[in-house]
């Protein structure tokens, strides 16, 4: 199974400056080693947009450059809009980026790795998989 990691997961993985691995960093490293980790442009942009320190920005940017961006097609944007409308009709709010992530993940057959609880709500309406890391013993 290929996995699309969401912005909060990447952010948590890069957050520690002392190099101490945290849960998300360890999991992303495992997914990279397995060759199943994917990235898309809007997630890259969100992640880099939150970094104020230029040296840190360049460090994270350079580390992310090894991941090509998944293709986002016109149909993905249209599907994301449809997902927004479907969820909103059920009283579930979300961002345009979140619904684009869902659309791209579904089209590419990816599981979404996130700790954003909004995606649990989206799953009540949309058919996508959430990636669940194995519990550490």
N, C-alpha and C positions, 0 to 999 in steps of 0.2 A: 504494500500500500504506500503510495506517495503521499506526502504530507505538506500542506501549506501552513506555515507558521504565521500567526497574526502578530501585529505590532506589539501588544503587551508582552508577549512571550520573548520576542527579540529584545525589547527594551529591558526586561528583567534579566535576560542573559548578559547583556552588556553593562548593566548597572554597576556591578562591583568593580572598582578600580584596582583592588589588590590581587586580582587574579584568582580569588577563591571561587571554585565552581559552586554554583547554586543549582537547584533542581532544573530550572529551564535551560541553563547553560549545558549541564550534563546531557539532558535529553536532546538538545539541538546537536551537540557533538555526536551523539549516537546516531541520529538521523543522517548527519553528514557522512559519517563513516559507512552507513548502509547505502548511501547514494540516493536517498528518497526525499530529501528536503527541497522544497520549492519556494520561490519568492516571486512576488509580483510588484510592479512599479509603484502602485499606490501605497503598499505597505512599506516599501523602501523609502518613499517620500515622507510618509508619516513618521517613521522612525528617525530619519535624519533631521526632520523639521524641529524636533524637540531638543536638539543638542546645541547648547549655547556656546560651549568652549570650542574654538576652531580646531585645536589639536585633537580633541576627542572626536569631533565631527569627521575629520579626515581619517582618523584611525578606524572608526566604524564604517565610513564610506568605503575605504579600501578593503576592509574585511568582507563587506557585502558584495563587492564587485566580482567575486568568484562565482556568484549566483546569477545566471541569466534571468531576465524577467520573463515570466510566462506570457504568452500571447494573450492579449485582451482583444476580442473581436467586437464588432458592432453589436452582434447578437447578445453578447454578455451585458452590455449596457442596457439593451432593451429588456433582457431577462431580469436584470437587477431592478429596473423600474417596475416590472410586473411583480417581483417579489415584494418590493416596498408596498405596492397597492394591496397585495394579498394579505400581508401581515398587518397593515394598517386597518384593513377591514375587520380583522380579528382583534383589534385593540393593541397590537404589538408594534411599538415604535422602534426605529433603527436608523442608522446613518446610511447615506448613499454608498459610502465605502464598504460598510459591512455587507450590504446586499450585493455589491459588486464582487466581494470576496466569495460570497455564497454562490453566485452565478458562475464564476470562474472555476471554483472548486467542483461544482457539479459537472460542468462541461468537461473538465480535465480528469474527472474521477479521483479527486483528492479528498483526503480527510483534513479537516481544519483543526489546527492545534492552537488553542486559545484558552485563556482563563477569564475571558470576558463573558459574564453570565448572560448577556443579551443573546448570544448564540443558542443557548438552551431554549430560549423563547422562540427564536426563529425556527428551531427544529420542530416545533409544534405545527408548523405550517409547511415548511420546506423540507425536501428529502435530501439531506446531506449528512455525512458522517463527521463526528467530532473525534479527534485523536485523543486517546487517553493513555498517558504514559503508564508503564507498568509500575506498580507500587514497589518501593525499595524495601528490602527485607531488613 
